[in-house]
Amino acid sequence: MRGPGAGSWRPGTWIAALLIAATAAFAQRPSNPALLIPQTAPELDYVAVPNALTLPQGTTMGAPASVAFDARGHMIVLNRGPHPLMEFDADGTFIRSFGEGLFTRSHGLRIDRDGNIWATDVSAHVVMKFSPQGQLLLTLGTKGQAGEWNEATQSHHFNEPNDVAIGANGDIFVVQGHTPGRGDPRVFKFDKDGNFLKTWGGKGTEPGQFEVAHGIAIDAKGLLWVTDRENQRIQIFDQDGKFIRQIKYAGLPCGLSIGSDYIYMVNGFTGQLLRLDLDGNVLSATGKPGKGLGEFGEAHFVAVSSKGEIYIADTVNSTLHKFVKK
C-alpha cells in the first residue's frame, strides 16, 4: 500500500470522484459546441444573492433538481440528497423534509392547485404524487423499470420521465426522454385519477417530435409549452396534442416558469436565466457557465416566488441560486 501524501489512495477520494463522474455523465453536457452558444439579449434587471437558504445545523441538501412554490408562498426544493423534498416558508425558514427513501434520481417538480406535490424520478422511471402533508398518494409508471406505455398489453412504463404539469381540470401531463439519442421522447396525458388517455411525440426534429422533452408548463390559455432541449426550441401544443407552433432559441432550453406577466426559462449548460414575454420572445438574460455567484453548472429548473424572487436549481454546482431585482 502506498504511504500518505498527494498521490495516496483514499477510499473517500475515489468514491467522491466516481460520484462526480457519474453526475457529469448523467447530465449529458453536449459535445457539440454550437449547443453552448448563449442567447443574445439585453441584461436582465436581476442580480444573484448569496446564501439563498439556511438549513438547520446538521441538515444537508443534495444537488437541487427542481423547485416550486405553493399557494401559501412556501417553497419546495426537490434535491438529490438523503432528504429529497424540503419545505421552506415564505421567509425561507426550513419547515420539514419528506420523501426519504423513495427516490433514485429526482428530476422534475410541480405543485397543483390543491397543494399536492408532483415529482419525477428520472432513473426509477416513475412520477409520484404527494399530499400537502407529504403522504404518497399515487405512483405512475413501474418503479425501476423502463419501457413502453401500452394499455393493450398492460405495460405501464415510462422511459426517463423528466417533468410534469397539471391542467386546470386535474389532467396530468408528463414529458419523458432524458438521454439524447436514447429512449422515446414524448408527452403523456392522464386523467386526474392517473388513467392513461393518450401520448404523442417520438424522436426527431419535425414539429411534434423531440430530441429531449425536458420540461413542460401550462400557460393561461391552457396550452402546453414543452422545452425540446437539444433541438433548441420550445414546442407549444393544445391539451389534445395538436401542434400549435415552435420557438427557436440559442442554448439548451431546460425548464419554464410561466407567470402572468413574463415567462422565465433556464438554458441548461449554457448557464443562462432568460426572461420571455408571454409569446415566448426573449426580452433579457443573465448568467454564464462557472462556479461563482450567479454562474451555473447547469441551470436546470426555475420558479418565481410571490415576492418576485427567482430561484434556480443547479444540479451540477449543487446550488439553489436566488436572484432578486436590482
N, C-alpha and C positions, 0 to 999 in steps of 0.2 A: 504494500500500500504506500502511496506517495505521502510524504510528510506535509505539514501545514504550509501554506503560502499561497501566492496568487494563482498558481496552477493546480491547487489541491482539489481533490474530488470531494464534494459535499452533497449529500442527498438532497437537501433543501434547494440548493442551487440548480441541480439538474431538474427537479420537479418544477420549479418556477420557470425554467427555460422551456420545458416541454409544454407547460400551460400557455405561455406566451406564444409559442409557435403554433399551438393548436388554435388559439384565438385568432391569430393572424390568418391562418389557413382558412378558418371557417368564415372569416369576414370577407374573403374574396376581393382583396384590393385588386383592381383591374390592371392588367399588364399593358393595355392599350393606352398610351399617353393622351390620346385625343379625348378620352373619357374624363380626364382630370383637369381639363381646361376650365377655369371658373366662369361663371356667368358674369358678364359685364353689366354693371348697374351703378347708379349713384349710391353713396354711403348711407346705410340705414341709421336713423337717429336714435339708436340704442347702443349701450355700452355694457360690456361684461363686468360683473362684480364678483369678488372672491367670496368663498365660504357660503355657498348657496344654502347649505343645510347644516344644522348642528345636531349630532346624534348623541344619545346618552352614552356615558362612559362605558366602555366595554362592548358597545354595539358597533358592528361594521356593516357597510353596504358593499355589495358586489358591483360589477360593472353595470351601470344603468342601461336597460334596453329600451324602455319607454316610460312615458309619464302622462298623467291625465288628471283633470280636476272634476270634482263632483259639484252638485248644485249648491252645496254649502261653502264652496271655495276650498275644501280640503283637497290636498294633493296626494295621489297615489303614485309611488315610484316602483316600477317593475324592474328588478335587477337580477343579476346572475350570481348572487351570493347565497348564504345559508338562510337568509330571511328574504324571500323573493318578492314579497309585497309589503311595502312600508307606507304607512299613512301619516301625514302631517297636517296640522290645522292651518287656517288661513294666515297665521303669523309665522308659520314654518316650524312650529313646535312638534316634536315627534309624539305620536299617539300610540302606535302599535305596529306590530308586524304580523303577517299571517301567510298561509300557503306553504309553510315549511314542509319539505319532503315531497312536494307534488310536482316540481319542475325538473326537467333535464336541461333545457336551454331556453330560457324565457326570451320573448321577442316583442310581441305587439300588445297594446293595452288600450281599452276603451271603457267608459262608464256610461251606462244608458240612463234614460230619463228617470227611472225608478231607483237609481243609485247602485244597480247591480254592476259588478266589475267583471269585465271580459278580458281574458289573457290568452295569448297563443304561445305554444311551446313548439319551436321550430324543429327540434330534434326528436321530441316524443310524438310529434305529428298529431297534436290534439289542440282543441280550443276549449277552455274552461270558463264557466260562468260561476261567479261567487255572489252571494247575497251581500248587502251592505255591511252585514255583521261578519263577513268572511267565511261563511259556510259554503262549501262546494255544492252547487245546485244541479249542474249539467255539464256533461263532457261530450263534445262532438269529436268523432274520429275514434280510432283504435290505438290506445296508448302503446308506443314503442314500435308500431308497425306502419310503414309507408306503403302506399299502393294506390289503387283507383277507388273512386266512389261509384258504385254500380248497384242501384236498387234491385235490378233483376237478379243479381247473384248474391245480394245482401252483403256486398263488400263495402264497408264503411270506413274508408281510409283516406286521409289526406297525405300529401307529399310535401312536407315543409310549409305548414301554414304560417304566414307572416304577420297578418294584421286582420282586424275585424271591425265592422261598423254595424250599427243597429238603426234600422229605419224607424220612422215615427209610429208605425203600426206594430213594431216589435220584430219585423223580419230581420234575419241575421245574414250578413254578407261577409264572406271570408275570402281573402286572397292567399294563394299558395304559390310555391316555387321559388325557393331562396337561392339555390345554387345555379349560376349561369351555365347553360349547356347541359343541365341535368333536370330530370323531373318533368312536370307538366304544369307550367304556369297558367293559372286560370282563376276565375271568380266562381264562388259557390253561393247559392241562395237557399236559405232555410226559413221556415215559418218561425213564429215566436216560441214554439214548443220544441224546435230542433228537428222538425220533419223536413227532409230534403225536398226542394222544389225544382231547382234547375242549376245548370252550370254552363259557362261559356269561356272561351279563350283558346289556349293552346300556344305552343311555341312558334314564334315567327315575328316578322316585322310589319305585317299588314295591319290595317285597322281591326281592332278586336283581338289581335294576338299579342303575346308578351314575350319578352326575354326574361325579365324578373318582375312579377307582380308583387311589389314590395309593400306598398301602403295603400290604404283606402279611407276615404272620408265622404260624408254626405253633405251637400250644400242645402241652402234654404229652399230650393226648388225640389229637393228630393233626388237630385242627380248624384250619381256615384263618380267620384274622382279617384282614379287609380294611378299610382306612380309606377310607371313601367321603366325601371331603373336603368338598365344598360341600353335600352332603346332611347334613353334621354328624352322622355316625354311623359306627359300626363294624358291619359285617355279618359273621356267622360262618356258615361252610359246612362240610360234610364234604368229603372229598377227591374226591368224585364230583360236587360242585357242588350238593348238596342244601342249601337254605337252612335254617338252624337257628334263628337269632334275630338281632335287631339291638339295638344300644345307642346311644342318642342322647346327644350332648354339645353344650355351647356351644363356639363357636370353630370351628377348622378342623383336625380330626384328620388328621395327616400320616404319621407313622411310629411304629412299635411295636418295643419290645424286651420279649419275654416271658421271664421268669425263673421260678425255682422257687417264689418267694415273692410276687413282685409283677410287674405289667406297668408299664412306663414308656411314656408316649405324649407326643409333642410336638405342639403345637397351632398350627403354622404362623404366619401373620401375627398371630394373637392373642398370640403371644410367651410361650407357657407350656410348662413341663415338668410333666406330671401323673403321679402315682403312682396306679395302679389295683390293686384286688385281682384275684385270678385269675378272677373272674366279670365283670370289667370295671367294677365300681363305683368311683367316684372317692373316693380317700382323702385326697389332699393335692395341692398345686400350688405352683409358684413361677415367677417371671419375669413380664416385661411387655415391650411393644414399646419399643425405644430402642436406643441405641448404647453404653451404659455396661456395666460389669461385671455379668453376669447378666441382661442385657437383650438382646432378639433383634430382628433384622430379619425373619428367618423361621426359626423352629425347625423344621428340615426332616426330619432323621432322628436317631435316638438309639441308643446302645449302652452297655452296662454292663460294666466290667472285672471280673475275678475278685476285685479288691480292693474292689469296690463303688463305684468311681468312675464317674460318669455323664458321657459325652461327647455333645455335641450339635453336629451340622453345621448351620451357619447360612449359607445361600447368599447372603443379601442383605448381611449385615455382613462377609462373607468371614472368618468366625471359627469356630474349633473351640472351643466352650465346654467347660470342665471344672467339674463340681460334685462336692464331697466332703461327707461327713456332718459336720454341725456338731459 
